[in-house]
Amino acid sequence: MATRNTYVKTLLAITTLAVLLVAIPAMAVNSAQGNTIAKNVSIGIIAQNLKFNTSTITVPASAKVTLKFNNMDSGIVHNVAFYTNSTAKTSIFVGTTIKGPKTTTYTFTAPSKTGTYFFRCDTHPTTMTGKFIVK
């Protein structure tokens, strides 16, 4: 019986060691890369009187972003769209337009590169704008 118990304890120790040998390097890689595990971020923005309620949205790099968009302008179409800069030639994410009053939820992944980007309403591109900051 002692031999069987010794065998089970040895097998358990080897299994534990094997798990640690796989897990520890993986944790070190994530730590060395600045915690590359994506975060989930929930934010909200309101369109009312042909303007957004904020001029700045800030999220972590590579975050999975859930954006609750509330269009309170009755009979008016709005969206929220994110671009690399104010020329709006290269999109990060473009939300579908909705006619107010209505609320929708967008989900997208923030850029992995930190920096200041641009957001706007595509139907009112000169008046409904803001900075999209990725940290």
C-alpha positions in Angstrom: 0.0 0.0 0.0 2.9 2.4 0.8 4.2 1.9 -2.7 0.9 2.8 -4.3 0.6 6.0 -2.1 4.2 6.9 -3.1 3.4 6.4 -6.8 0.2 8.5 -6.6 2.1 11.3 -4.7 4.9 11.2 -7.2 2.5 11.3 -10.2 0.6 14.3 -8.6 3.9 16.2 -8.0 5.0 15.6 -11.6 1.6 16.7 -13.0 1.7 19.9 -10.8 5.2 20.6 -12.0 4.3 20.2 -15.6 1.3 22.6 -15.3 3.6 25.2 -13.6 6.2 24.9 -16.3 3.6 25.7 -18.9 1.8 28.4 -16.9 4.7 30.5 -15.6 6.3 31.3 -18.9 2.9 32.3 -20.3 2.3 34.7 -17.4 5.8 36.1 -17.9 5.1 36.8 -21.6 1.9 38.6 -20.8 3.7 40.7 -18.1 6.6 41.5 -20.4 4.3 42.6 -23.1 2.4 45.0 -20.9 -0.4 42.6 -20.1 -1.6 41.8 -23.6 -4.8 40.2 -22.4 -7.5 42.4 -23.7 -9.7 44.3 -21.3 -13.4 44.7 -21.6 -14.6 48.3 -21.5 -18.1 49.7 -21.4 -18.7 53.3 -22.3 -21.7 55.4 -23.3 -22.3 58.4 -25.5 -25.4 60.5 -26.2 -26.4 62.5 -29.3 -28.7 65.4 -28.4 -29.4 68.7 -30.1 -27.0 67.8 -32.9 -24.0 67.3 -30.6 -22.4 64.5 -28.5 -22.4 64.8 -24.8 -18.6 64.3 -24.7 -15.7 65.4 -26.8 -13.3 62.8 -25.6 -13.5 59.0 -25.3 -10.6 57.2 -23.6 -10.0 53.4 -23.6 -7.0 51.0 -23.0 -5.1 49.7 -26.1 -6.6 46.5 -27.5 -9.6 46.8 -25.3 -12.9 45.1 -26.3 -15.2 48.1 -26.3 -18.9 48.0 -25.7 -20.4 51.4 -26.6 -24.0 52.2 -25.7 -25.1 54.9 -28.1 -28.3 56.9 -27.2 -29.6 59.0 -30.1 -32.0 61.4 -28.4 -32.6 63.6 -31.4 -36.2 62.8 -32.6 -36.3 62.1 -36.4 -32.6 62.7 -36.9 -30.1 60.0 -38.0 -26.8 59.7 -36.2 -24.0 57.2 -35.6 -20.6 57.0 -33.9 -17.6 56.2 -36.1 -14.0 56.0 -35.2 -11.1 56.8 -37.5 -7.3 57.0 -37.4 -7.5 60.8 -37.9 -9.9 63.6 -38.8 -9.6 63.0 -42.6 -11.8 59.9 -41.9 -10.1 58.0 -44.7 -9.1 55.0 -42.6 -11.8 53.6 -40.2 -11.3 51.8 -36.9 -15.0 51.1 -36.5 -18.1 52.6 -38.1 -21.4 52.1 -36.2 -24.6 51.8 -38.1 -26.8 54.9 -38.2 -30.0 55.0 -36.1 -32.9 57.4 -36.3 -33.7 58.9 -32.9 -35.0 58.5 -30.4 -33.3 55.1 -30.2 -30.5 53.4 -28.4 -28.1 50.8 -29.8 -24.9 49.0 -28.7 -21.8 48.8 -30.7 -18.8 46.5 -30.0 -15.4 46.7 -31.5 -11.7 46.3 -30.5 -9.6 49.4 -29.8 -6.3 49.8 -31.7 -3.3 48.1 -30.1 -1.2 51.2 -30.7 -1.6 54.0 -28.2 -2.4 57.5 -29.5 -5.0 60.0 -30.2 -7.5 59.1 -32.9 -10.8 60.7 -34.0 -14.5 60.0 -33.7 -17.5 61.6 -35.3 -21.1 61.2 -36.5 -20.9 60.4 -40.2 -24.1 62.3 -41.0 -22.8 65.4 -39.2 -19.1 65.1 -39.8 -18.1 68.7 -39.1 -20.2 69.4 -36.0 -20.3 66.1 -34.1 -16.6 65.2 -33.5 -14.2 64.3 -30.8 -10.9 62.7 -29.7 -10.6 58.9 -29.3 -7.7 58.4 -26.9 -6.1 55.0 -26.7 -3.8 54.5 -23.7 
